[in-house]
Amino acid sequence: MNNENSCDMKHSLRDEGNETEATRMSKLRRTRKKVTKQPVFSTEVGEMDISNSKDNTGDGTQIPTTPHLSSRMKHIKQEMAKNHLQFVRFEATDLHGVSRSKSIPAQFFQEKVIHGVCMPRGYLELIPNPKDDEVDHIRATCFNSDIVLMPELSTFRVLPWAERTARVICDTFTVTGEPLLTSPRYIAKRQLSQLQDSGFSLLSAFIYDFCIFAVPEIINSKTISFPASTLLNNHDQPFIQELVDGLYHTGANVESFSSSTRPGQMEICFLPEFGISAADNAFTLRTGVKEVARKYNYIASFFIETGFCNSGILSHSLWDVEGKTNMFCSNSGIEELTITGKKWLAGLLKHSAALSCLMAPAVSCRKRYSKESKDLKESVPTTWGYNDNSCAFNIKCHGEKGTRIENKLGSATANPYLVLAATVAAGLDGLQSSDGVLAGPHDSTDFYQAKSSEIPLKLEDALVALEEDQCLRQALGETFIRYFVAMKKYELENEETDAERNKFLEYFI
């Protein structure tokens, strides 16, 4: 497989006078691209285990070992018997972040753990008959072939909102045994692996807005009316309690929930976790809230309507590889980012145009970027600030969590795995680059940037920015970038403006 790792090292980081950090920076400078091995599907139980432990491929793809399989399968069998499970869902994310799954009768679960579950590739990549010159298909695989879902057993959970059913989150592979290069979860795991190789780990959590509507009334083929979108957090406690309790039992720990800006709009915050778990939690919410809502005769939507925003914020901080020290926190007692944190933020600012394409991937998502501006512009400046919720990048320096950055470019319709991957890729480039000299908050209210950061308001312009961003192209992979851009151009070409709201409600519900 062609190596599609993170951006090349450009310049070394400055020494902050901290010996531990100096050692870490030295390790960062020595980071080199790796040629990754490919997992091979086995037909023997003794040769395969899909665990959550650190692999030896260097890209986040997990190489199984026998003891983990035996231990995990024993625990899973006990859970299945205890809960009288009938079905197990094998779930994977498509490019939009929506769950695509196959349900397997429980008696066949162990067999499917070994061999995987086949699914048409088009279920995940979502472009009808892509042109050969748009997407580079790998080896013998093509758009019309199958892909194989291989479960990560650490994500096995009984679903409280589905009768006698469990789910397991899967990684996706081609029929030749190679990771699917358009898989958002694979891309996120690969970036987290790059971060770990550089001597860091990421602690992060998503904060989501979503809307709860009453049962819709279909007026005609293109119009849906929602007559009673009035749910607030204290108006329907049984619904909220079942949702939060269900998320807890699936491993997604909710820190808080509340009503938001409009009637029917809710905000839910997760506890921060290291690694891929933050995106897994967001992925679980996107499916769970819809299923619980249906039980109460509601409809849940993450889609952004004109006039208000369903945001998808990634709150994150950079830690040492052992997860013991927050690298954004200064020991001086001054509430400001460290040099490491400033360089990370500089990377986010530098790549904000391309980031916005992945984080606000629909026409309606981007309208919120200009909601405060009365002037007709093609782009708006990327803003940052300390404890300022109006900024695109809000640096929070208060509370028990320590200093962290909220990436507020995202909408709730963005794929959480792509949000995580792109944020890590941009932040790593900031650590590895000396394109910008960073001034402290007492010296300046902004960073000195070689080129000012601007966020395109049109999706078409954001797609161009993503295509031209060589760092993100290399980090996320040429194959993914070409496929994502082709998908978005297809959507733009086939978009009916007057039916957009209904189309997205139907899909994202």
C-alpha positions as CSV (number, residue, x, y, z in Angstrom):
1,M,0.0,0.0,0.0
2,N,1.3,3.5,-0.8
3,N,2.3,5.3,2.4
4,E,-0.1,8.2,3.1
5,N,1.2,9.4,6.5
6,S,1.3,12.8,8.0
7,C,3.2,15.8,6.7
8,D,7.0,15.8,6.4
9,M,9.0,17.4,9.2
10,K,10.0,20.9,8.2
11,H,11.7,22.6,11.1
12,S,12.5,21.8,14.7
13,L,10.6,23.1,17.7
14,R,12.0,25.7,20.0
15,D,13.2,24.6,23.4
16,E,11.0,25.9,26.2
17,G,13.5,25.1,28.9
18,N,11.7,22.0,29.9
19,E,13.9,18.9,29.6
20,T,11.0,16.5,29.2
21,E,9.6,18.5,26.4
22,A,13.0,19.0,24.8
23,T,13.3,15.2,24.7
24,R,9.9,14.9,23.2
25,M,10.7,17.5,20.6
26,S,13.8,15.6,19.7
27,K,11.8,12.5,19.2
28,L,9.4,14.5,17.0
29,R,12.3,15.7,14.8
30,R,13.3,12.0,14.3
31,T,9.8,11.0,13.1
32,R,10.0,9.3,9.8
33,K,7.4,7.8,7.5
34,K,6.8,4.1,7.9
35,V,5.9,1.4,5.4
36,T,2.9,-0.3,6.9
37,K,2.1,-4.0,6.9
38,Q,-1.3,-5.2,5.8
39,P,-3.5,-7.4,7.9
40,V,-4.2,-10.8,6.4
41,F,-7.5,-12.4,7.1
42,S,-7.2,-15.8,8.9
43,T,-9.5,-18.7,8.9
44,E,-8.1,-20.1,12.2
45,V,-9.3,-18.7,15.6
46,G,-5.9,-19.2,17.1
47,E,-4.4,-16.8,14.6
48,M,-6.8,-13.9,15.0
49,D,-7.9,-11.4,17.6
50,I,-9.3,-8.0,17.0
51,S,-8.4,-6.1,20.1
52,N,-8.0,-2.5,21.2
53,S,-4.3,-2.8,22.1
54,K,-1.5,-1.0,20.3
55,D,-0.7,-2.7,17.0
56,N,2.7,-3.1,15.3
57,T,1.7,-1.8,11.9
58,G,2.4,1.8,12.7
59,D,-0.9,3.0,11.1
60,G,-3.6,2.2,13.6
61,T,-4.5,-1.1,11.9
62,Q,-4.7,-3.8,14.5
63,I,-2.8,-7.0,14.4
64,P,-4.6,-9.7,16.4
65,T,-3.0,-12.0,19.0
66,T,-4.4,-15.2,20.5
67,P,-4.7,-14.4,24.2
68,H,-6.7,-11.2,23.7
69,L,-9.2,-13.1,21.4
70,S,-9.7,-15.8,23.9
71,S,-10.2,-13.4,26.8
72,R,-12.5,-11.0,24.9
73,M,-14.6,-13.8,23.3
74,K,-15.1,-15.4,26.7
75,H,-16.4,-12.2,28.2
76,I,-18.6,-11.5,25.1
77,K,-20.1,-14.9,25.2
78,Q,-21.0,-14.4,28.8
79,E,-22.6,-11.0,28.0
80,M,-24.6,-12.6,25.1
81,A,-25.9,-15.4,27.3
82,K,-26.7,-13.1,30.2
83,N,-28.7,-10.7,28.0
84,H,-30.2,-13.4,25.8
85,L,-29.0,-11.7,22.7
86,Q,-30.4,-12.6,19.3
87,F,-28.5,-10.3,17.0
88,V,-25.2,-8.4,16.8
89,R,-24.8,-5.4,14.5
90,F,-21.5,-5.0,12.7
91,E,-21.4,-1.2,12.3
92,A,-19.1,1.0,10.1
93,T,-19.2,4.7,9.3
94,D,-19.8,6.0,5.8
95,L,-18.2,9.2,4.6
96,H,-21.0,11.3,6.1
97,G,-20.5,9.7,9.6
98,V,-23.8,7.7,9.3
99,S,-23.8,4.1,10.6
100,R,-24.1,1.5,7.9
101,S,-24.5,-2.0,9.4
102,K,-25.3,-5.6,9.0
103,S,-27.0,-7.6,11.7
104,I,-25.8,-11.1,12.4
105,P,-27.7,-13.8,14.3
106,A,-25.9,-14.3,17.6
107,Q,-25.0,-17.9,17.0
108,F,-22.9,-16.9,14.0
109,F,-21.0,-14.1,15.8
110,Q,-17.7,-16.0,16.5
111,E,-17.5,-17.2,12.9
112,K,-18.0,-13.6,11.7
113,V,-15.3,-12.3,14.1
114,I,-12.9,-14.6,12.3
115,H,-13.9,-14.1,8.7
116,G,-15.6,-10.7,8.8
117,V,-18.9,-9.5,7.3
118,C,-19.1,-8.6,3.6
119,M,-20.9,-5.4,2.5
120,P,-21.2,-3.7,-0.9
121,R,-18.5,-1.0,-1.1
122,G,-21.0,1.5,-2.4
123,Y,-22.8,1.5,1.0
124,L,-19.9,3.4,2.5
125,E,-18.5,5.5,-0.4
126,L,-21.8,6.8,-1.6
127,I,-21.0,7.8,-5.2
128,P,-22.9,6.1,-7.9
129,N,-20.6,4.8,-10.6
130,P,-17.6,7.1,-10.0
131,K,-15.4,7.8,-13.0
132,D,-12.1,6.1,-13.3
133,D,-10.2,9.4,-13.4
134,E,-11.8,10.6,-10.2
135,V,-10.8,7.9,-7.9
136,D,-7.8,5.6,-7.8
137,H,-9.1,2.1,-6.9
138,I,-6.6,0.0,-5.2
139,R,-5.4,-3.2,-7.0
140,A,-8.2,-5.7,-7.8
141,T,-10.9,-3.7,-5.9
142,C,-13.5,-1.5,-7.5
143,F,-16.5,0.5,-6.4
144,N,-18.9,-2.4,-7.2
145,S,-16.9,-4.9,-5.2
146,D,-17.5,-6.0,-1.6
147,I,-15.6,-4.6,1.4
148,V,-15.1,-6.6,4.6
149,L,-16.2,-5.4,8.1
150,M,-13.7,-6.6,10.8
151,P,-15.0,-6.0,14.3
152,E,-13.0,-4.3,17.0
153,L,-14.1,-6.4,19.9
154,S,-13.3,-3.8,22.6
155,T,-16.3,-1.8,21.2
156,F,-18.8,-4.7,21.7
157,R,-21.8,-3.4,23.7
158,V,-25.3,-4.5,24.4
159,L,-27.7,-1.8,23.0
160,P,-30.2,-0.7,25.6
161,W,-32.5,0.8,23.0
162,A,-32.7,-2.2,20.7
163,E,-34.3,-5.4,21.9
164,R,-31.8,-8.3,22.5
165,T,-29.3,-6.7,20.2
166,A,-25.6,-5.8,20.6
167,R,-23.3,-3.8,18.4
168,V,-19.6,-3.8,17.5
169,I,-17.8,-1.1,15.7
170,C,-15.8,-2.3,12.7
171,D,-12.8,-1.4,10.6
172,T,-13.2,-1.8,6.9
173,F,-10.9,-3.7,4.5
174,T,-10.9,-4.5,0.8
175,V,-11.4,-8.1,-0.3
176,T,-7.6,-8.4,-0.8
177,G,-7.1,-7.6,3.0
178,E,-6.0,-4.0,2.7
179,P,-7.4,-1.2,4.8
180,L,-10.0,0.8,2.9
181,L,-8.2,4.0,2.2
182,T,-11.5,6.0,2.2
183,S,-12.5,4.7,5.7
184,P,-12.8,7.7,8.1
185,R,-12.1,5.6,11.1
186,Y,-8.9,4.1,9.5
187,I,-7.7,7.6,8.6
188,A,-8.4,8.8,12.2
189,K,-6.5,5.9,13.7
190,R,-3.6,6.4,11.4
191,Q,-3.3,10.1,12.4
192,L,-3.5,9.2,16.1
193,S,-0.7,6.7,15.5
194,Q,1.4,9.4,13.9
195,L,0.8,11.6,16.9
196,Q,1.8,8.8,19.2
197,D,5.0,8.2,17.2
198,S,5.7,11.9,17.7
199,G,5.6,11.5,21.5
200,F,2.1,12.8,22.2
201,S,-1.5,11.6,22.8
202,L,-4.8,13.4,22.3
203,L,-7.5,13.9,25.0
204,S,-10.7,15.0,23.3
205,A,-14.5,15.0,23.5
206,F,-17.3,16.1,21.2
207,I,-20.0,18.6,22.1
208,Y,-23.1,18.1,19.9
209,D,-26.3,20.0,19.1
210,F,-29.2,18.2,17.7
211,C,-32.9,18.8,17.3
212,I,-35.9,16.8,18.4
213,F,-39.1,17.2,16.4
214,A,-42.6,15.9,16.8
215,V,-44.0,13.4,14.3
216,P,-43.9,15.0,10.8
217,E,-46.8,15.6,8.5
218,I,-46.1,15.1,4.8
219,I,-47.7,17.9,2.9
220,N,-46.5,16.8,-0.6
221,S,-43.6,14.9,-2.1
222,K,-41.1,17.6,-1.3
223,T,-42.4,19.2,1.9
224,I,-42.4,18.0,5.5
225,S,-44.0,19.9,8.3
226,F,-43.0,19.6,11.9
227,P,-45.9,21.1,13.9
228,A,-44.6,20.8,17.4
229,S,-40.9,21.1,17.8
230,T,-41.1,22.2,21.4
231,L,-39.2,19.7,23.4
232,L,-36.9,21.2,26.1
233,N,-34.7,19.3,28.5
234,N,-37.2,19.5,31.4
235,H,-40.3,18.7,29.3
236,D,-39.6,15.1,28.6
237,Q,-37.3,13.7,31.2
238,P,-38.0,10.0,30.3
239,F,-36.6,10.5,26.8
240,I,-33.5,12.3,28.0
241,Q,-32.9,9.8,30.8
242,E,-33.2,6.8,28.5
243,L,-30.8,8.4,26.0
244,V,-28.2,9.3,28.6
245,D,-28.4,6.0,30.4
246,G,-28.3,4.1,27.2
247,L,-25.2,6.0,26.0
248,Y,-23.5,5.2,29.4
249,H,-24.1,1.5,28.9
250,T,-22.6,1.7,25.4
251,G,-19.4,3.2,26.9
252,A,-20.1,6.8,25.8
253,N,-20.1,8.7,29.1
254,V,-22.2,11.9,29.0
255,E,-20.8,14.8,31.1
256,S,-23.9,17.0,30.7
257,F,-26.9,17.7,28.6
258,S,-29.2,20.8,28.3
259,S,-31.6,22.6,26.1
260,S,-29.9,24.9,23.6
261,T,-30.8,28.0,21.5
262,R,-34.2,27.0,20.1
263,P,-37.1,24.9,21.3
264,G,-36.4,21.3,20.5
265,Q,-32.6,21.9,20.2
266,M,-30.5,19.9,22.7
267,E,-26.8,20.0,23.6
268,I,-24.9,17.0,24.8
269,C,-21.3,16.9,26.1
270,F,-19.2,13.8,26.5
271,L,-16.4,13.2,29.0
272,P,-13.0,13.5,27.3
273,E,-11.2,10.3,26.4
274,F,-7.9,9.4,24.8
275,G,-7.5,8.1,21.3
276,I,-10.2,7.0,18.9
277,S,-12.8,6.6,21.7
278,A,-14.0,10.2,21.4
279,A,-15.0,9.7,17.8
280,D,-16.5,6.3,18.6
281,N,-18.7,8.0,21.3
282,A,-19.9,10.6,18.8
283,F,-20.6,7.9,16.2
284,T,-22.6,6.0,18.9
285,L,-24.7,9.1,19.7
286,R,-25.6,9.8,16.1
287,T,-27.3,6.4,15.9
288,G,-28.5,6.1,19.5
289,V,-30.4,9.4,19.7
290,K,-32.3,8.6,16.5
291,E,-33.4,5.1,17.7
292,V,-34.4,6.4,21.2
293,A,-36.3,9.3,19.6
294,R,-38.3,6.8,17.5
295,K,-39.4,5.0,20.6
296,Y,-41.0,8.2,21.9
297,N,-42.5,9.1,18.5
298,Y,-40.0,11.9,17.9
299,I,-37.5,12.5,15.1
300,A,-33.9,13.5,15.8
301,S,-31.9,15.5,13.3
302,F,-28.3,16.8,13.3
303,F,-28.9,18.7,10.1
304,I,-28.5,22.5,10.1
305,E,-31.5,24.5,9.1
306,T,-31.2,28.0,7.7
307,G,-31.1,30.5,10.5
308,F,-29.6,28.5,13.3
309,C,-26.8,26.1,13.9
310,N,-26.4,22.5,15.1
311,S,-22.7,22.6,16.0
312,G,-20.3,19.7,16.4
313,I,-17.4,21.0,18.6
314,L,-14.2,19.1,19.2
315,S,-12.7,20.0,22.6
316,H,-9.2,18.7,22.8
317,S,-5.8,19.0,24.5
318,L,-2.4,17.5,23.7
319,W,-0.7,15.3,26.3
320,D,2.5,13.4,26.6
321,V,2.4,9.9,25.3
322,E,1.7,8.4,28.8
323,G,-1.3,10.7,29.2
324,K,0.1,12.3,32.4
325,T,1.0,15.9,31.4
326,N,-1.2,18.4,29.5
327,M,1.2,20.0,27.0
328,F,-1.1,23.0,26.6
329,C,-0.8,24.0,30.3
330,S,1.8,26.4,31.4
331,N,3.5,25.8,34.8
332,S,4.0,29.5,35.3
333,G,0.5,30.1,36.6
334,I,-0.4,32.3,33.7
335,E,-3.5,31.2,31.8
336,E,-2.1,31.0,28.3
337,L,-1.0,28.3,25.9
338,T,2.5,26.9,26.1
339,I,4.8,27.2,23.0
340,T,3.7,23.7,22.1
341,G,0.1,24.7,22.4
342,K,0.6,27.8,20.3
343,K,2.3,25.9,17.6
344,W,-0.6,23.4,17.5
345,L,-3.0,26.3,17.3
346,A,-0.9,27.9,14.5
347,G,-1.4,24.6,12.5
348,L,-5.2,24.8,13.0
349,L,-5.2,28.4,11.8
350,K,-3.0,27.7,8.8
351,H,-5.2,24.9,7.6
352,S,-8.6,26.3,8.6
353,A,-9.8,26.7,5.0
354,A,-9.3,23.1,4.2
355,L,-10.5,22.0,7.7
356,S,-13.7,23.8,7.1
357,C,-14.5,21.7,4.1
358,L,-14.4,18.5,6.2
359,M,-16.1,20.1,9.2
360,A,-18.9,21.9,7.5
361,P,-19.4,19.6,4.5
362,A,-22.9,20.8,3.3
363,V,-24.1,24.0,1.8
364,S,-26.3,24.9,4.8
365,C,-23.5,24.1,7.3
366,R,-21.5,27.0,5.9
367,K,-24.1,29.7,6.3
368,R,-23.3,30.0,10.0
369,Y,-19.8,31.2,9.2
370,S,-21.2,34.5,7.9
371,K,-24.2,34.8,10.3
372,E,-22.6,37.8,12.1
373,S,-21.6,39.6,8.9
374,K,-23.9,41.8,6.8
375,D,-21.4,42.2,4.0
376,L,-21.4,39.9,1.0
377,K,-18.0,38.3,1.2
378,E,-16.4,35.1,-0.3
379,S,-14.6,34.3,3.0
380,V,-14.3,35.4,6.6
381,P,-11.2,35.6,8.9
382,T,-10.4,32.6,11.1
383,T,-10.7,33.9,14.7
384,W,-9.2,32.6,18.0
385,G,-9.3,33.8,21.5
386,Y,-9.0,32.9,25.2
387,N,-12.3,31.9,26.8
388,D,-14.3,33.4,23.9
389,N,-17.1,31.3,22.7
390,S,-17.6,33.4,19.6
391,C,-14.2,32.4,18.1
392,A,-13.5,29.5,15.6
393,F,-10.8,28.3,18.0
394,N,-11.6,29.0,21.6
395,I,-8.8,28.4,24.1
396,K,-10.4,27.5,27.5
397,C,-8.0,27.9,30.4
398,H,-10.4,27.4,33.3
399,G,-11.9,24.4,35.1
400,E,-10.5,21.1,36.3
401,K,-9.8,19.9,32.7
402,G,-6.9,22.3,32.2
403,T,-6.1,24.2,29.1
404,R,-7.9,22.9,26.0
405,I,-8.8,24.1,22.5
406,E,-12.4,24.0,21.2
407,N,-12.4,23.5,17.4
408,K,-15.7,25.2,16.6
409,L,-15.5,25.0,12.8
410,G,-17.5,21.8,12.9
411,S,-21.2,21.3,12.3
412,A,-23.2,18.4,13.7
413,T,-23.4,16.8,10.2
414,A,-19.6,16.4,9.9
415,N,-18.1,12.9,10.3
416,P,-16.5,12.8,13.8
417,Y,-13.7,10.6,12.6
418,L,-12.7,13.1,9.8
419,V,-13.0,16.0,12.3
420,L,-10.6,14.2,14.7
421,A,-8.2,13.1,11.9
422,A,-8.0,16.5,10.2
423,T,-7.5,18.3,13.5
424,V,-4.6,16.1,14.5
425,A,-3.1,16.4,11.0
426,A,-3.3,20.2,11.1
427,G,-2.0,20.4,14.7
428,L,0.9,18.1,13.9
429,D,1.9,20.3,11.0
430,G,1.9,23.3,13.3
431,L,4.3,21.4,15.7
432,Q,6.6,20.5,12.8
433,S,6.6,23.9,11.1
434,S,8.1,27.3,11.7
435,D,5.9,29.2,9.1
436,G,4.5,31.5,11.8
437,V,6.1,33.2,14.8
438,L,3.8,33.1,17.8
439,A,3.4,36.1,20.0
440,G,2.2,35.8,23.6
441,P,-1.2,37.2,24.5
442,H,0.4,40.2,26.3
443,D,2.5,41.1,23.2
444,S,-0.3,40.7,20.6
445,T,-3.9,39.7,20.2
446,D,-3.0,37.5,17.2
447,F,-0.4,35.2,15.8
448,Y,1.9,36.5,13.2
449,Q,1.1,34.4,10.2
450,A,2.9,34.2,6.8
451,K,-0.6,34.2,5.3
452,S,-3.8,35.3,7.0
453,S,-6.3,32.5,7.5
454,E,-9.7,32.8,5.7
455,I,-12.6,30.4,5.8
456,P,-14.4,30.2,2.4
457,L,-18.2,30.7,2.6
458,K,-19.0,28.6,-0.4
459,L,-18.6,24.8,-0.3
460,E,-17.1,24.9,-3.9
461,D,-14.3,27.2,-2.7
462,A,-13.7,25.0,0.4
463,L,-13.3,22.0,-1.9
464,V,-10.6,23.9,-3.8
465,A,-8.8,24.8,-0.5
466,L,-8.9,21.1,0.5
467,E,-7.5,20.0,-2.9
468,E,-4.7,22.6,-2.7
469,D,-3.7,21.8,0.9
470,Q,-0.7,19.6,0.4
471,C,-0.3,18.8,4.1
472,L,-3.9,17.5,4.5
473,R,-3.7,15.7,1.2
474,Q,-0.7,13.8,2.3
475,A,-2.0,13.2,5.9
476,L,-5.5,12.0,4.9
477,G,-4.4,10.3,1.7
478,E,-4.7,11.1,-2.0
479,T,-7.3,8.4,-2.5
480,F,-9.6,9.8,0.3
481,I,-9.2,13.4,-0.9
482,R,-10.1,12.5,-4.4
483,Y,-13.1,10.4,-3.3
484,F,-14.4,13.0,-0.9
485,V,-14.1,15.9,-3.4
486,A,-15.8,13.8,-6.1
487,M,-18.6,12.9,-3.7
488,K,-19.2,16.6,-2.7
489,K,-19.1,17.8,-6.3
490,Y,-21.7,15.1,-7.2
491,E,-23.9,16.3,-4.4
492,L,-23.6,19.9,-5.5
493,E,-24.4,19.1,-9.1
494,N,-27.5,17.1,-8.1
495,E,-28.7,19.4,-5.3
496,E,-32.2,20.7,-5.4
497,T,-32.2,23.8,-3.2
498,D,-35.9,23.7,-2.4
499,A,-35.6,20.0,-1.3
500,E,-32.3,20.1,0.5
501,R,-33.9,20.3,4.0
502,N,-36.0,17.3,3.4
503,K,-33.3,15.3,1.6
504,F,-30.9,15.7,4.5
505,L,-33.5,15.1,7.2
506,E,-34.4,11.9,5.5
507,Y,-30.8,10.8,5.3
508,F,-29.4,12.0,8.6
509,I,-32.4,10.9,10.7
